[in-house]
Amino acid sequence: MRHPLDSLQRYFDADGCALLADATAYRARFAGFDLHSHFQPLISARTLRPQACEALLRARPVDSGGPFIPPAVALAAAATPAEAVLLDRLCRVLHALNFARQAHDDLDLYLNVSGRHLLGVSHGYGRTFEEMLKLCGLSPRQVVLEILESSVDDLPRLQQAVATYKQRGFRIAIDDFGARHSNFDRLWHISPDVVKLDRGLIEQATCNPRAALILPRLIGMLQELGARVVCEGIETERQHALCVAAGADLLQGYFYARPAAQLAPATASPLATFA
């Protein structure tokens, strides 16, 4: 049987860019960095079991063997718009390969799409990535694309990208809603499937009674727009209880699991005592 890397390599035909297979995982190489996948589960607020996982980039200089460096350092190695598109696809394909290697059918994969990628592609959003996904053994219906809405100032371009991704079967998540310049007006134009609340909102709700009153109203409004709501950055039992009571659909944070190369088990709750 032909290895998927044999077919995928043609998409990454550039100096210093490659997909590699180790004994237990895939890794990638770009501009002097080794790139690896870690995954953090998104927990159902109803069942307290993993319903999805977000893929997170981990990077270190090639052959260093040292600790991981901030992902932003490796991502900054893309010096041109074309390189930014290439690196963004490389990271997503890497994560898709590592996810497909160990996932079960009813687990969703959340993948980040950079604002530089959206601005660097003029049309046909998702077409090339859909081809790559098939080679990884996945389909768009298993994937939620996370977009940092405030990182794209061009609203028509953002609308075009979201609409095209959705036509191909991808779901769309807006990340860090409530931070920086996020606003409801843009959500009405984008109609995301998922909204991930910025961790700062959760932190405020645990120490500010007014913010605690607003949180369930905010979640309710987002759900009325047709979106599932994720509370991320949860680190304490108090934050967990607050987000569950506020009506969140999914929960994410160190309180449940830290990012790891291995997916969280699908059958057991990390918080059985709260069930």
N, C-alpha and C positions, 0 to 999 in steps of 0.2 A: 504493500500500500504506500502510495506517495505521501511523504511527510508534508504537513501544511506549510512549513517554512519554505519548501521548494517553490510553492506557488506564490507565497506572500512576498518573497524577497524582491520580486520585480517591481513592487510598489516603492521600494526603498533603495533604489539604485543611485546612491550618492556616496561620496567620500565620507568615511567616518560614521556611516549609518548602517546598522545591521540588526537582524533578529537572530538570537542564539538560543540553543536548547541545552540546558544542564540536566542532570540526572532527575531532579524532582521539580524543576520549574523552568520557565522561559525567562530570558532577560534580553535587553536591547542595548545597543551601543550608539551613542550620538556625540560627536564633537568632543571626544575624550572622556565621556562619562558612561559608566555602566548604570543602566536603569532597571529597576525591579518593581514588582507589584506587591502591595499590601492591601488588605481588605478589612473594612470595618462594617459590622452588621447594622442594619436598620431593623429595629424591633417593633413588632406589632403591639400597639398599646392595648389591644384587646386580648391577645393570646400570650403576649410576652415571649414570643418566639421569633427567630430571624425570618423576615419576609423578603429581604433584599440585602445587598451589600454595596458599599461604595468602594470603588477602586482608587487607591491613593498611590502616588508616585514616590518611590524611594530611590535615591541616587548617590553615587560616590565616584570619585575619579577612577579611571580604568586601572585595574590591577592593584588598587591601593589596599584593599582588605580592611580599611579603617571604618570608622562610623559613617553613617549616612549624613549627607549635607542637606541644607534646606533645599527643597525641590525647586524653588525660584532661581537658585544659582544655576542649576542644569537647564531650566527652561530659558534662561537668559542667553544661553549659548546659541539660540536661533537668532541670527543677526539680521535676516531679511524676512519680508512677508512670506516668501516661498519656503524658507527654512522653518518658519513658524507653523505653517500648514503641515509640512512634512513631519515635524517633531510631534505635533498634536496627534496626528494619525498614528504615528509610531507608538506613542504611549497608550492610545486607546486599543490598538491591536495587541500590544503586549498584555494589557490587562484582560482583554477578551480571551486570549490564549490560556492564560493562567486560570481564569475563571472557568472556562470550558473544561479544563483538565480535571476539575474536582467538583463542579456544581451539580445540583439536581435540577430537574425541569421546572419546578415551581418557584425558584429563587430568581429575583430580578437583579440585574447588574446596573448600577449607577456609574456613569462615566462622565467626567468633566470635559467640556468643550471650551477652549479658550476664546476670549474675545478677539484675539489676534487671528485665530483661525476663521471666525465668522466674517471678519473684515477682509481677510486675504482670499476668500473664495467668492467669486462673483455670481455663480449660479450652480445648479445641480447639487445642492446641499444633500449630503448623505449618500449619494449614488456610489461613489468610490468606497466609502466605508461599509455600505451594505454588501458590496462584493467581497470585501475583506472579511466581514463577519461570517459569511457563508463558508469561507475557507477555514475559519476558526471553529465551525460547527455550531454557530449561533444564528439567530434571526433577530430582526429589529424588534419584534414583539417582546423579547426578553430584556431589552435595553431601555434605560431611562437616561437621556442626555441632560446633564446638569449645565446650565448656563448662568453665569454671573451677570444678571440683567443690567446692572449699573455699569458694567465694563464696556457696554456697547452703546455709544451715543446716537448712532444712526438707527432710529426706530423703524423706518421702512425696511432697512436691510435685516434687522432683527426679526420683524414680522415675516419677511420672505423666507428667512432661514427656518424659523419655527414651523411655518405652514408646510414647507417642503419636507422637512424631517417627519412631520406627522403623516403626510401623504405616504411616506415610505414605511410607516408602521412604528416609528420610534415614538416614545412618550417624552415629554419635555418637563424638566424640573427647573424652577427658578431658585437659585442658591442665594443664601445670605439675605433674604428679604427682611427689610427693616434696618439694614445698614446703609450708610452713605446716602445715595440719592434714590433709593428704591421708592416706588410710589404705586398706588392702586391704579392710576390712570393707565400706566403701561401694562399692567396685568390684564385689564379689560381688552387691550389690543392684542395681547399675546395668547391669552387663554391657556395657561400651562396646565398640565395634568397634575403636577406636584409643586408645592411651594415649601421651601425649607426656610424656617425662621432663623434669623441670625442669633447666635448664642448670646449676644448682648441683651436681647429682649428677655431671654430666660433668666439671665443673671439679674436683671432689673426686677423681674417679677418676684424673685425670691427675697428681695430686700425692700421693695417699694410697694406698699399696699395698693396704691393707685394703679401701678403697672400690673399687679396681680389681678385686679378687677378687669383691666382692659384685655388681658391675654385671651380669655375664653371668647370674648366678643370678636377679637381679631381673627381667631381661628374659625369661628362661626361664619364670619364674612367671607373668608377665603374658601371655605367649604361651599358656601352658597354660590360662589363663582364656578364651582365644579372641580375644585382642586383638592387633592389630599394634602394634609399638612404634616410636615416633619418638624419636630422640635429637636434641634441638634445641639451639641456641646453640653449634654447633661452629664454632670459629674457627681451629684449627690442624691441621696434618697429623697431629700426634700424637693429638689428640682424634678425628680421622677414623678413624685406624687402630684406636684403642681401641674405638670404637663398632662398627665393622665386625666386629672379632674377637669382640666380646661378643654378636653375633647380632642387632643391631638390624635392623628391616625398612626403615625410612626415616630419612634424615638431613637436617638443616636447619641453616642457619647462614651467617654471612658468609664462611666458608671456600669455599662453593660459589657464592653470589651474594648481593648486597645487594638489598633490596626495590626494585622499579622499576615504573614504570607499564606497561611492556611485559612480557609473559610470557617466560620463558626458552625458548629453542628446544627443541623436543621430540626432535629427532633426534640431537643431539650431546651427548656427555658433557662436563660442565664439568671433569672430572677424568680425561681419557683416559689419562693416564700411570699411573693407579692401576688401570685395568681389567684 
